[in-house]
Amino acid sequence: MDGFTRFLEEKFLPIAATLSQNRYLMSIRDGLVLSLPLMIVGSMMIVVAELPLDAYQNFMLNIFGENWKWWNWPVIFASTMGIVALIAVIGVSYALAKSHDKTPLPASAMALSGYFIILHQLPDGGYGTTYFAAQGLFTAMIVAVVTAEIYNFVINKKWVITLPEQVPPAISAQFTALIPAAFTTLLWVVVRFIFMQTSYVTFNDFIFQVLQTPLLAVGTGAVGTFVAVFLNSAFWFVGIHGAQIVGSVMNPIWQAATQANLLAYQAGTDLPYIVTAEFISNLIYLGGSGATLSLAFIMSFLAKSKQIQYIGRLSIAPGIFNINETVTFGLPIIMNPMMLIPFFVAPLAITGISYFAIALGLVGRLPGLVAPWTMPAILSGFYIGGGDVRVVLLQVVNFVVTGLIYYPFIMTWDKKKYEEEQGEA
């Protein structure tokens, strides 16, 4: 165990520190967060419309009439969760340009324009909305990053139009962006033309088939999910925010899976993915990374050490809302060899339980409803499962399993701390 801890500290920590400062990963993370409020609101409206209770549905039908759900899928869904790719283009390009200390809004405008350039119009004019939603998410991120980098490069080379100082900054910034906009517009027109000569026809179709679909298969499969959960614990154990680093890579994949399940749910077809963003945040990370909610309860009510009791009681309230810095830094878990094994094993164990419970049909696949990551367990299980009580029961099972895994380790640590406190008394 000491050798593994030393390996994490000497070999893994420098890599983790580098990744935590990666400009592109952080920009993708920050940019995708922009869509979160709309996704949550859209999900709430779907729950209101589609709550699977006959009494509720009959009540709403009698009050508002047969067409009472007119506002749900064609209106609110289409204008919230149905435009996540467009929001990603704006958010990621804005975040990346800002990280380069450039005026970010012009980059967002250029990236959005570039994304529409590579979309193909319908025969009668206008655009199909397929690639406005999650199916265009990876293309949106690529366009955003490339556009923001060209914007930064051209400005750094001073290939810009400079206006006198008397001109208001808001206007001057737009003229500064004029030549970068010309470069990016030409680039995406060329990209569009190149792919028109291929069997893919569009850049979006190419990215979806060659990149997004294979990444979804890997990132939502059992092996990919286990690796992501393991790395999250590894980053946290050396004191680096694992959810931010792993999430910046995996969240685009998991969010795309969430959206794909929601579209299938809307269409009434089989849900394609077991692992989604909500699978991770609401089934695996109960109480935060490492699934430490059960640990906080054990510390509070079963420990003899006053220090551990105190930390446990401080940790329960935030832990219910999936915030666990109190226990990870206060116990501590970070760089604590005694807690290394359960901190890795507990989330991996319930990842396996949850994955195979859904794969075997014991629990239904999650229909793509987005809950805030701070929503407490039980409530979140009912919500993300679209009213499926089996999801709630799975959360309870996961809570108990993680408690059984943490128990012998925390009680051993508690015994040591208690003896130290008695010796000082």
NORVEN-V534688 format. One record per backbone hydrogen bond with DSSP energy under -0.5 kcal/mol. NH is the residue of the N-H (numbers start at 1). CO is the residue of the C=O. If there is no record, write none. Layout:
NH;CO + NH;CO
This chain:
5;1 + 6;2 + 7;3 + 8;4 + 9;5 + 10;6 + 11;7 + 12;7 + 13;8 + 15;11 + 16;12 + 17;13 + 18;14 + 19;15 + 20;16 + 21;17 + 21;18 + 22;19 + 26;22 + 27;23 + 28;24 + 29;25 + 30;26 + 31;27 + 32;28 + 33;29 + 34;30 + 34;31 + 35;32 + 36;33 + 39;35 + 40;36 + 41;37 + 42;38 + 43;39 + 44;40 + 45;41 + 46;42 + 47;43 + 48;44 + 49;45 + 50;46 + 51;47 + 52;386 + 53;51 + 57;53 + 58;54 + 59;55 + 60;56 + 61;57 + 62;58 + 63;59 + 64;60 + 65;61 + 68;65 + 70;67 + 72;69 + 76;71 + 77;72 + 78;73 + 79;75 + 80;76 + 80;77 + 82;77 + 83;80 + 84;81 + 85;132 + 86;132 + 87;83 + 88;84 + 89;85 + 90;86 + 91;87 + 92;88 + 93;89 + 94;90 + 95;91 + 96;92 + 97;93 + 98;94 + 99;95 + 100;96 + 100;97 + 101;98 + 102;97 + 107;103 + 108;104 + 109;105 + 110;106 + 111;107 + 112;108 + 113;109 + 114;110 + 115;111 + 116;112 + 117;113 + 118;114 + 119;115 + 122;126 + 125;122 + 128;120 + 132;129 + 133;129 + 133;130 + 135;130 + 136;133 + 137;134 + 140;136 + 141;137 + 142;138 + 143;139 + 144;140 + 145;141 + 146;142 + 147;143 + 148;144 + 149;145 + 150;146 + 151;147 + 152;148 + 153;149 + 154;150 + 155;151 + 156;152 + 157;153 + 158;155 + 159;154 + 160;158 + 161;175 + 162;160 + 163;161 + 167;164 + 171;168 + 172;168 + 173;169 + 174;170 + 175;171 + 176;172 + 177;173 + 178;175 + 179;175 + 180;176 + 181;177 + 182;178 + 183;179 + 184;180 + 185;181 + 186;182 + 187;183 + 188;184 + 189;185 + 190;186 + 191;187 + 192;188 + 193;189 + 194;190 + 195;191 + 196;192 + 197;193 + 197;194 + 198;195 + 201;195 + 201;198 + 202;200 + 206;202 + 207;203 + 208;204 + 209;205 + 210;206 + 211;207 + 212;207 + 213;208 + 215;211 + 216;212 + 217;213 + 218;214 + 219;215 + 220;216 + 221;218 + 224;218 + 225;221 + 226;222 + 227;223 + 228;224 + 229;225 + 230;226 + 231;227 + 232;228 + 233;229 + 234;230 + 235;231 + 236;232 + 237;233 + 238;234 + 238;235 + 239;236 + 240;235 + 242;240 + 245;241 + 246;242 + 247;242 + 247;243 + 248;244 + 249;245 + 249;246 + 250;246 + 251;247 + 253;250 + 254;250 + 255;251 + 256;252 + 257;253 + 258;254 + 259;255 + 260;256 + 261;257 + 262;258 + 263;259 + 264;260 + 265;261 + 266;262 + 267;263 + 268;264 + 269;264 + 275;220 + 276;274 + 277;254 + 280;276 + 281;277 + 282;278 + 283;278 + 283;279 + 284;279 + 284;280 + 285;280 + 286;284 + 287;285 + 288;285 + 291;288 + 293;286 + 296;292 + 297;293 + 298;294 + 299;295 + 300;296 + 301;297 + 302;298 + 303;298 + 303;299 + 309;305 + 310;306 + 311;307 + 312;308 + 313;309 + 314;310 + 315;311 + 316;312 + 317;313 + 318;314 + 319;315 + 320;316 + 321;317 + 321;318 + 322;319 + 323;318 + 328;324 + 329;325 + 330;325 + 330;326 + 331;327 + 333;328 + 334;328 + 335;237 + 336;333 + 337;335 + 339;336 + 340;336 + 340;337 + 341;337 + 343;339 + 344;340 + 344;341 + 345;341 + 346;342 + 348;344 + 349;345 + 350;346 + 351;347 + 352;348 + 353;349 + 354;350 + 355;351 + 356;352 + 357;353 + 358;354 + 359;355 + 360;356 + 361;358 + 362;357 + 363;357 + 367;384 + 369;384 + 371;369 + 375;372 + 379;377 + 380;376 + 382;378 + 383;379 + 384;380 + 385;381 + 386;383 + 387;382 + 389;387 + 391;388 + 392;388 + 393;389 + 394;390 + 395;391 + 396;392 + 397;393 + 398;394 + 399;395 + 400;396 + 401;397 + 402;398 + 403;399 + 404;400 + 405;401 + 406;402 + 407;403 + 408;404 + 409;405 + 410;406 + 411;407 + 412;408 + 413;409 + 414;410 + 415;411 + 416;412 + 417;413 + 418;414 + 419;415 + 420;416 + 421;417 + 422;418 + 423;419 + 424;420 + 425;421
